[in-house]
């Protein structure tokens, strides 16, 4: 997707504060953080959301979760706790139509999501 915000970041057309990158994934700090640790992990492959992922994306999704775990440890929140969130569709509050996961931590998070 040429005009997708995260695809443009993946291609290096827009700047990001990268914290991790490999052949399949990119992780960077959110520009509008809602917690002291707020990192986004996106696949380089354009998928609109988790709902658009196919069975063939299972290994990619598993890799994302393991990278989130490792990034939480590196950010110093692995032991104290953190939250992983992906929003799907308009009713799920998805703002960018490219699959992405939020890693949130560094403070006590509310139990209830709104």
C-alpha positions as CSV (number, residue, x, y, z in Angstrom):
1,X,0.0,0.0,0.0
2,X,1.7,3.1,-1.2
3,X,-0.1,5.6,1.1
4,X,-0.1,3.4,4.3
5,X,1.5,5.3,7.1
6,X,3.3,2.2,8.5
7,X,4.4,1.0,5.0
8,X,6.0,4.4,4.5
9,X,7.8,4.0,7.8
10,X,8.9,0.5,6.9
11,X,10.3,1.8,3.6
12,X,12.2,4.6,5.4
13,X,10.1,7.3,3.7
14,X,9.1,8.6,7.2
15,X,11.3,8.8,10.2
16,X,10.8,6.6,13.3
17,X,12.6,6.0,16.5
18,X,13.5,2.3,15.8
19,X,14.2,-0.1,18.6
20,X,14.2,-3.3,16.5
21,X,14.3,-4.4,12.9
22,X,14.7,-7.7,11.1
23,X,13.7,-9.0,7.6
24,X,10.0,-9.3,8.6
25,X,9.4,-6.8,11.4
26,X,10.0,-3.3,12.5
27,X,9.5,-1.9,16.1
28,X,9.6,1.8,16.9
29,X,8.5,4.2,19.7
30,X,5.0,5.6,19.4
31,X,5.0,9.3,18.6
32,X,2.1,9.9,21.0
33,X,2.9,7.5,23.9
34,X,0.2,6.8,26.5
35,X,2.7,5.1,28.8
36,X,6.4,5.5,29.6
37,X,7.1,2.5,27.4
38,X,5.0,2.6,24.2
39,X,6.5,0.7,21.3
40,X,4.7,-0.4,18.1
41,X,5.6,-3.6,16.4
42,X,4.6,-3.9,12.8
43,X,5.1,-6.6,10.1
44,X,6.8,-5.3,7.0
45,X,4.2,-7.3,5.1
46,X,1.1,-5.2,4.7
47,X,-1.8,-6.8,6.5
48,X,-4.8,-4.6,7.3
49,X,-5.4,-6.1,10.7
50,X,-5.3,-9.4,12.6
51,X,-8.6,-10.2,10.9
52,X,-6.8,-10.1,7.5
53,X,-4.1,-12.5,8.6
54,X,-4.3,-16.0,7.0
55,X,-3.2,-19.3,8.2
56,X,0.1,-18.8,6.3
57,X,0.8,-15.8,8.7
58,X,1.0,-18.0,11.8
59,X,4.8,-18.0,12.0
60,X,4.9,-14.2,11.5
61,X,2.3,-13.7,14.3
62,X,4.2,-15.9,16.6
63,X,7.4,-14.1,15.9
64,X,5.7,-10.8,16.7
65,X,4.7,-12.1,20.1
66,X,8.2,-13.3,20.9
67,X,9.7,-9.9,19.8
68,X,7.2,-8.1,22.0
69,X,8.4,-10.3,24.9
70,X,12.0,-9.5,24.2
71,X,11.4,-5.8,23.8
72,X,9.5,-5.7,27.1
73,X,12.5,-7.2,28.8
74,X,14.9,-4.8,27.1
75,X,12.7,-1.8,28.1
76,X,12.8,-3.0,31.7
77,X,9.2,-4.0,32.1
78,X,9.4,-7.7,31.5
79,X,9.4,-8.5,35.2
80,X,7.0,-5.8,36.5
81,X,4.4,-6.4,33.7
82,X,3.2,-4.9,30.5
83,X,0.3,-4.9,28.1
84,X,0.2,-6.0,24.4
85,X,-2.7,-4.6,22.4
86,X,-3.8,-4.8,18.8
87,X,-6.9,-2.9,17.7
88,X,-9.1,-4.3,14.9
89,X,-11.4,-2.3,12.8
90,X,-13.3,0.9,13.5
91,X,-15.2,-0.5,16.5
92,X,-11.9,-1.7,17.9
93,X,-10.4,1.8,17.7
94,X,-7.9,0.9,14.9
95,X,-6.5,4.1,13.6
96,X,-3.9,2.9,11.1
97,X,-5.1,0.1,8.7
98,X,-1.8,-1.9,9.0
99,X,-1.5,-4.7,11.6
100,X,0.4,-3.4,14.6
101,X,0.8,-4.3,18.2
102,X,1.3,-1.8,21.1
103,X,3.7,-2.7,23.9
104,X,2.7,-0.6,26.9
105,X,4.4,-0.5,30.3
106,X,6.5,1.5,32.7
107,X,3.6,2.4,35.0
108,X,0.6,0.6,36.6
109,X,-2.0,0.2,33.9
110,X,-5.7,0.3,34.6
111,X,-7.4,-3.1,34.5
112,X,-10.3,-1.8,32.5
113,X,-9.8,-0.8,28.8
114,X,-12.0,1.9,27.4
